[in-house]
């Protein structure tokens, strides 16, 4: 069985999607295990990217979607079917 590599955009979308449907703040390791199949180091790179762009925020040891992150997720979700 051949596994296809996911693009960075696809991985980040999946993290945003998980946080969108799981509104409570999520511990980093829980988010990593439930939202991705990445190695932990690779996951952290994508999570840091989302935090730097203020799409995800860290409060204490937990992460949640910002209002901007919610808007971006909804825009992507609406646009993806038309380009796939």
Secondary structure, DSSP 8 states (H G I E B T S, - for coil): -------HHHHHHHHHHHHHH--S-EEHHHHHHHH--S-HHHHHHHHHHHHHTTSEEEETTEEEE-HHHHHHHHHHHHHHHHH-
